[in-house]
Structure formats: C-alpha cells, structure tokens
C-alpha cells in the first residue's frame, strides 16, 4: 500500500497466506508457542477484513505492480548442520512451523509470477527449520541485495 515508503521487503519463514482458515490457526498456535501472544491483537478477530488486506498472496498483484524488491526464504523443515548446537527441545516445533509455512511461500511465488512479478529472490532449500540459525544466515545472504536496493 506504500510503495514509495518501502522499496524492499523480506520474509524469512513467513506465513504468506495468513487469511486462510488453516494459516490463521497455524499463526495462532505459533504465537501461543512463542510466548502466549494473542493473534487477535495483530489484525483483529479471524473474520476482520484486515486479514485479507495484510495477506501477501491476496495482495500479490499490487506487490508485483509496485515493483518492490523481495527476498523470500522458507524451507520444508528438517535438520541441517546449522542445527548442531540447537536446543533439542525445540526441534519438533521448529520443523513443524517451517513445514506449515513452506506451502504459502511457494503459493506466493506462483501467484507472483502469474501477476508478472520480476523483482524477487526466492530461496527454498531442501532442508531447514523455523529458527534463528537459518534466518541469520539469510540475513547475511540478503544484505548485499538490500544495500544495493536501498542505495540504488
């Protein structure tokens, strides 16, 4: 809605289709797991139109038309060497959340291409989970792209 204000957007393991019933429930579970947060404080109750207004898949034509530079990362779950020192008590949650997110990320990629989007990098490795080790690596990977976009 504000292309002049935001020239770059990134999603690291995001739920990119939050207005679907399934994703609303997944987000509710994820926010409860992350600290007991109330998902209704984000965009209101599940029937509030704000959910669709803030849904990247629902807004993909607008996003593609704006030309905003995008970096989208998500994996299907599963451990890699980045998990070597991870808390074993978090492994199930990290893999479960990531496996829930990957479908909406791939759906966004498909809809983005259909809408004529041409300014995105999509990173979908064969394994990885919902944790800071992966997001930190992605932040390092996207940093030159972000700097070039913002300085361009």
C-alpha positions as CSV (number, residue, x, y, z in Angstrom):
1,X,0.0,0.0,0.0
2,X,3.0,2.3,0.4
3,X,5.5,1.5,-2.5
4,X,7.3,4.9,-2.1
5,X,8.0,4.1,1.5
6,X,9.1,0.5,1.2
7,X,11.5,-0.3,-1.6
8,X,12.5,-3.7,-0.1
9,X,10.7,-6.4,1.8
10,X,11.9,-9.8,3.0
11,X,10.1,-12.8,4.5
12,X,12.1,-15.4,6.4
13,X,9.9,-18.4,7.1
14,X,6.8,-16.3,7.0
15,X,3.2,-17.4,6.7
16,X,2.5,-15.7,3.4
17,X,-1.2,-16.5,3.2
18,X,-2.5,-15.6,6.6
19,X,-6.1,-15.0,5.7
20,X,-6.8,-18.7,5.0
21,X,-8.5,-20.6,7.8
22,X,-5.7,-23.0,8.1
23,X,-3.0,-20.3,8.3
24,X,-5.0,-18.3,10.9
25,X,-4.9,-21.4,13.1
26,X,-1.2,-22.0,12.4
27,X,-0.4,-18.4,13.3
28,X,-2.5,-18.7,16.5
29,X,-0.5,-21.8,17.5
30,X,2.8,-20.3,16.6
31,X,2.1,-17.1,18.6
32,X,1.0,-19.0,21.6
33,X,4.1,-21.2,21.4
34,X,6.3,-18.1,21.0
35,X,5.1,-16.6,24.3
36,X,1.4,-16.8,24.7
37,X,0.6,-13.9,22.3
38,X,-3.0,-13.2,21.3
39,X,-3.2,-13.4,17.5
40,X,-6.4,-11.2,17.6
41,X,-4.2,-8.3,18.6
42,X,-2.5,-8.4,15.2
43,X,-5.4,-7.8,12.8
44,X,-8.5,-8.3,14.9
45,X,-10.7,-11.4,15.1
46,X,-10.4,-14.0,12.3
47,X,-13.3,-12.5,10.3
48,X,-11.9,-9.0,10.2
49,X,-11.1,-7.9,6.6
50,X,-7.7,-6.7,7.8
51,X,-6.5,-10.3,7.5
52,X,-7.0,-10.2,3.7
53,X,-5.6,-6.7,3.4
54,X,-2.4,-7.9,5.0
55,X,-2.2,-11.2,3.1
56,X,0.7,-11.2,0.6
57,X,-1.0,-13.9,-1.5
58,X,-4.2,-11.9,-1.7
59,X,-2.3,-8.7,-2.4
60,X,0.3,-10.2,-4.8
61,X,-0.9,-8.3,-7.9
62,X,-0.4,-5.0,-6.0
63,X,3.0,-6.1,-4.7
64,X,4.2,-7.2,-8.2
65,X,2.9,-3.9,-9.8
66,X,4.7,-1.8,-7.2
67,X,8.0,-3.4,-8.1
68,X,9.1,-3.7,-4.5
69,X,12.3,-5.7,-4.3
70,X,11.5,-9.0,-2.4
71,X,13.6,-11.7,-0.8
72,X,11.6,-14.8,0.2
73,X,13.1,-17.6,2.2
74,X,11.5,-20.8,3.5
75,X,12.5,-24.4,3.9
76,X,10.4,-27.6,4.3
77,X,11.6,-28.5,7.8
78,X,14.3,-30.9,8.8
79,X,17.7,-30.5,10.4
80,X,21.0,-29.4,8.7
81,X,24.4,-28.7,10.1
82,X,23.0,-25.3,11.3
83,X,21.2,-27.2,14.0
84,X,24.3,-28.7,15.5
85,X,24.0,-26.7,18.8
86,X,20.3,-26.1,18.7
87,X,18.0,-26.8,21.7
88,X,16.8,-30.4,21.1
89,X,13.5,-29.5,22.9
90,X,12.7,-27.0,20.1
91,X,13.4,-29.3,17.2
92,X,9.8,-30.6,16.8
93,X,8.4,-27.0,16.9
94,X,11.0,-25.6,14.6
95,X,10.4,-28.3,11.9
96,X,6.7,-28.3,12.3
97,X,6.3,-24.5,11.9
98,X,8.6,-24.4,8.9
99,X,6.7,-27.3,7.2
100,X,3.5,-25.3,7.7
101,X,5.0,-22.2,6.2
102,X,6.5,-23.6,3.0
103,X,3.2,-24.1,1.2
104,X,2.2,-20.5,1.5
105,X,5.7,-19.4,0.3
106,X,5.5,-21.5,-2.8
107,X,1.9,-20.4,-3.4
108,X,3.1,-16.7,-3.2
109,X,5.9,-17.5,-5.7
110,X,3.5,-19.0,-8.2
111,X,1.0,-16.1,-7.9
112,X,3.8,-13.5,-8.0
113,X,5.0,-15.0,-11.3
114,X,1.4,-15.1,-12.7
115,X,1.0,-11.4,-11.7
116,X,4.1,-10.5,-13.7
117,X,6.4,-10.1,-10.7
118,X,10.0,-9.9,-11.7
119,X,11.9,-8.4,-8.8
120,X,12.2,-11.2,-6.2
121,X,14.7,-13.7,-5.0
122,X,13.1,-17.0,-3.8
123,X,15.3,-19.3,-1.6
124,X,13.7,-22.7,-0.9
125,X,16.5,-25.1,0.2
126,X,15.8,-28.8,0.5
127,X,16.0,-28.8,4.4
128,X,16.0,-26.3,7.2
129,X,13.7,-25.2,10.0
130,X,12.0,-22.3,11.8
131,X,14.9,-20.9,13.8
132,X,17.3,-18.0,14.1
133,X,20.3,-20.0,12.8
134,X,18.6,-20.1,9.4
135,X,17.3,-16.5,9.5
136,X,20.7,-15.2,10.5
137,X,22.3,-17.0,7.5
138,X,19.6,-15.5,5.2
139,X,20.1,-12.0,6.6
140,X,23.8,-12.3,5.7
141,X,22.9,-13.6,2.2
142,X,20.3,-10.8,1.5
143,X,22.4,-8.0,3.0
144,X,24.2,-7.0,-0.2
145,X,20.9,-7.1,-2.2
146,X,19.3,-5.0,0.4
147,X,22.1,-2.4,0.5
148,X,22.2,-2.3,-3.3
149,X,18.4,-1.7,-3.5
150,X,18.3,0.9,-0.7
151,X,21.3,2.8,-2.2
152,X,20.2,2.4,-5.8
